[in-house]
Amino acid sequence: MDGSNRTFQVNELTPDPSVVFDPRVAKSYVTYAHRLAARGLVNSSVGGMVIRVAHPDHPDGVCYAKPQGISLEEVEEEDLVITDIPWGRILQGERATTVGHQMNREILRLRPDVNCVIHLHHDEMIAFMAAGYETIRSFSLTYGYLMQKPAHYLPAHLNVEEDVGPIKTFIQDTNCIIMKRHGFTVLGRSVSEAYHRTCVLVSEIKRNIIVEQLCAANGKTPEYISEEELAYMATHGDAVMYPKLVKKAG
């Protein structure tokens, strides 16, 4: 926190001179926000993204976020704000963050390995779940190797944007939260990883819809990737997706 026992309100303006905008981080934020929009994944001003950056005066780091009322499609570097993670107070910038920022901050607080969270209200996912499907099955090799943990499914009545309490019960075991009738939230160690996990998730959702339609038409049974295969992919994901980094670390 700030070394004192004081508590803060969400979106309280508490400018911190030691926290300054890093143009590289701001540019990365806007680049990936616009890439999500270019893929047709952004609906109006809903949805969001945060990027965590280490800071010597803030043990959990600080995070870059878009404010209320601005879409990921339209956000520019000058729109961004920087908040702390425990309280959600505004360290740089002036505009308030969205209610979803509380969920993103709690994820960052509980998962020190995660440095980017992307939350989107994805049309096909919401429609797929509303059609009565309970889970998103995998048909591809890329999904398991890149996601590396099974998705966690929340019932439609549970909104962890407004009540973050339940997050601590499952967040260590997943990199993807499926929020029925709402959208999904994807975690990554970097903004690049979170983006590519988002892309592979929406591709798998599309494949689910196509496979179900084709099998309904031809009377065949879908051929899923098994749970055993997915578990193997999860433990070998870095070696497959980032072999140079794994070799260097070894």
C-alpha positions in Angstrom: 0.0 0.0 0.0 1.6 3.4 0.9 3.3 2.5 4.2 0.5 3.9 6.4 -2.6 2.5 7.9 -4.9 4.8 5.9 -7.6 3.3 3.7 -8.7 4.7 0.4 -11.8 4.8 -1.7 -12.0 3.3 -5.2 -11.2 5.9 -7.8 -10.0 8.4 -5.1 -7.6 10.9 -6.7 -4.3 10.5 -4.9 -1.6 11.6 -7.4 1.7 10.0 -6.8 4.7 11.9 -8.2 6.8 8.7 -8.2 4.3 7.1 -10.7 4.8 8.4 -14.2 3.3 7.3 -17.5 5.7 5.0 -19.4 5.1 5.8 -23.1 6.1 2.2 -24.0 3.5 0.7 -21.8 0.9 3.2 -22.9 1.6 2.4 -26.5 1.5 -1.3 -25.9 -1.9 -0.9 -24.2 -3.4 1.0 -27.1 -1.9 -1.3 -29.7 -3.4 -4.4 -28.2 -6.7 -2.7 -27.4 -7.1 -1.7 -31.0 -6.1 -5.2 -32.1 -8.9 -6.7 -30.1 -11.3 -4.2 -31.6 -10.0 -5.0 -35.1 -11.0 -8.6 -34.5 -14.5 -7.6 -33.8 -14.3 -8.5 -30.1 -15.2 -5.1 -28.5 -18.8 -4.1 -28.0 -19.4 -0.4 -27.2 -17.6 0.9 -24.1 -18.0 -2.4 -22.2 -15.0 -4.7 -21.6 -11.6 -3.7 -20.5 -7.9 -4.5 -20.1 -5.3 -3.8 -17.5 -1.5 -4.0 -17.7 0.6 -4.3 -14.5 3.9 -2.6 -14.2 6.4 -3.1 -11.3 7.0 -0.1 -9.0 9.4 0.2 -6.0 6.9 2.1 -3.9 3.9 -0.3 -4.6 4.5 -3.9 -3.7 1.8 -5.2 -6.0 2.9 -2.9 -8.8 0.6 -0.4 -10.5 -1.8 -0.9 -13.4 -2.7 0.9 -16.5 -6.4 0.9 -17.4 -8.9 2.8 -19.5 -11.5 5.0 -17.7 -15.3 4.8 -17.8 -17.1 5.7 -21.0 -14.2 5.0 -23.4 -14.1 1.9 -25.6 -11.1 -0.3 -26.1 -11.8 0.5 -29.8 -11.4 4.3 -29.2 -8.9 4.5 -26.3 -5.8 6.5 -26.9 -2.6 6.9 -24.8 -3.8 10.2 -23.3 -7.0 8.6 -22.0 -5.3 6.0 -19.8 -5.1 6.2 -16.0 -2.8 4.4 -13.6 -4.2 2.9 -10.3 -2.7 1.0 -7.4 -3.9 -2.6 -7.0 -5.1 -2.9 -3.4 -7.4 0.1 -3.4 -8.0 1.2 -7.0 -7.1 4.8 -6.2 -6.0 7.0 -9.2 -2.2 7.6 -9.0 -2.0 9.3 -12.5 -4.9 10.6 -14.6 -8.2 12.0 -13.5 -11.1 9.9 -14.8 -12.7 7.1 -12.8 -12.2 3.4 -13.8 -15.0 1.0 -14.6 -16.6 -1.5 -12.1 -14.8 -4.3 -13.9 -11.5 -2.8 -12.8 -12.2 -4.1 -9.3 -12.2 -7.7 -10.7 -9.0 -7.1 -12.7 -7.2 -5.6 -9.7 -8.2 -8.6 -7.5 -6.9 -11.0 -10.1 -3.6 -9.2 -10.2 -3.4 -9.1 -6.4 -4.0 -12.8 -6.1 -1.9 -13.9 -9.1 1.6 -12.2 -8.9 2.5 -14.2 -12.1 -0.2 -12.4 -14.1 0.6 -9.0 -15.6 -2.3 -8.5 -18.0 -6.1 -9.2 -17.8 -8.5 -8.9 -20.7 -12.3 -8.9 -20.2 -14.6 -9.0 -23.1 -18.4 -9.4 -23.7 -18.0 -11.9 -26.6 -21.1 -12.4 -28.7 -20.5 -16.0 -29.8 -19.5 -17.2 -26.3 -22.6 -15.7 -24.7 -24.8 -17.2 -27.5 -23.2 -20.6 -27.2 -23.8 -20.8 -23.5 -27.3 -19.4 -23.8 -28.0 -22.2 -26.3 -27.6 -24.7 -23.5 -23.9 -25.7 -23.8 -22.2 -26.0 -20.4 -18.6 -26.1 -21.5 -16.3 -25.1 -24.3 -14.6 -28.2 -25.7 -11.2 -28.2 -27.4 -10.7 -29.4 -30.9 -7.3 -27.9 -31.6 -3.7 -28.4 -30.3 -3.0 -24.7 -29.9 -5.6 -24.1 -27.3 -4.2 -26.4 -24.6 -0.6 -25.5 -25.2 -1.3 -21.7 -25.0 -4.0 -21.6 -22.3 -2.1 -24.0 -20.0 -4.9 -24.3 -17.4 -8.6 -25.3 -17.7 -11.2 -22.7 -18.0 -13.3 -21.9 -14.9 -17.0 -21.5 -15.4 -19.2 -19.1 -13.4 -23.0 -19.4 -13.2 -25.0 -16.6 -14.8 -26.1 -15.2 -11.5 -22.6 -14.7 -10.1 -21.0 -11.4 -11.1 -17.4 -11.1 -9.8 -17.1 -7.6 -11.2 -19.4 -6.4 -8.5 -18.4 -8.9 -5.8 -14.8 -10.0 -6.1 -15.0 -12.3 -3.0 -15.4 -15.6 -4.9 -12.3 -15.0 -7.1 -9.9 -16.2 -4.4 -11.6 -19.7 -4.5 -10.6 -20.5 -8.1 -8.2 -18.1 -9.6 -5.0 -20.0 -8.9 -6.2 -22.9 -11.1 -7.2 -21.1 -14.3 -6.1 -18.6 -16.9 -9.6 -18.1 -18.3 -12.9 -17.3 -16.6 -16.1 -18.1 -18.5 -18.9 -15.9 -17.2 -22.1 -17.2 -18.6 -24.5 -14.6 -20.2 -21.7 -12.1 -19.5 -18.4 -12.7 -21.3 -14.9 -14.0 -20.5 -11.8 -12.9 -18.7 -8.4 -14.0 -19.8 -5.1 -13.8 -17.9 -1.5 -13.6 -19.2 2.0 -13.1 -17.9 2.3 -10.4 -20.6 -0.1 -8.4 -22.7 1.0 -10.4 -25.7 0.2 -13.7 -23.9 -3.2 -12.5 -22.7 -4.0 -11.3 -26.2 -3.0 -14.6 -27.9 -4.9 -16.6 -25.2 -7.9 -14.4 -26.0 -7.5 -15.1 -29.7 -7.2 -18.9 -29.3 -10.2 -18.9 -27.0 -12.5 -17.1 -29.5 -11.2 -19.4 -32.2 -12.1 -22.5 -30.1 -15.6 -21.1 -29.4 -16.1 -20.6 -33.2 -14.9 -24.2 -33.8 -17.4 -25.5 -31.2 -20.2 -23.8 -33.0 -19.1 -25.0 -36.4 -18.5 -28.6 -35.3 -21.9 -28.8 -33.5 -23.6 -27.5 -36.6 -21.8 -29.9 -38.9 -22.3 -32.9 -36.7 -26.0 -32.1 -36.4 -26.2 -32.0 -40.2 -24.2 -35.2 -40.8 -25.1 -37.3 -37.8 -21.5 -37.7 -36.7 -20.0 -37.3 -33.2 -17.6 -34.5 -32.4 -14.0 -35.6 -31.9 -12.8 -33.7 -28.8 -9.3 -33.3 -27.5 -9.4 -35.5 -24.3 -8.9 -34.2 -20.8 -5.7 -36.3 -20.6 -4.3 -34.7 -23.7 -5.2 -31.2 -22.4 -3.4 -31.9 -19.1 -0.3 -33.0 -21.1 -0.5 -29.8 -23.1 -0.8 -27.7 -20.0 2.4 -29.1 -18.5 4.3 -28.7 -21.8 2.9 -25.4 -23.0 5.9 -23.3 -22.4 8.3 -25.8 -24.1 6.1 -25.7 -27.2 5.0 -22.1 -27.3 8.2 -20.4 -25.9 11.0 -22.9 -26.5 13.7 -20.2 -26.7 12.7 -18.8 -23.3 12.5 -22.3 -21.7 16.0 -23.2 -23.1 17.4 -19.9 -21.8 15.9 -20.4 -18.3 17.2 -23.9 -18.1 
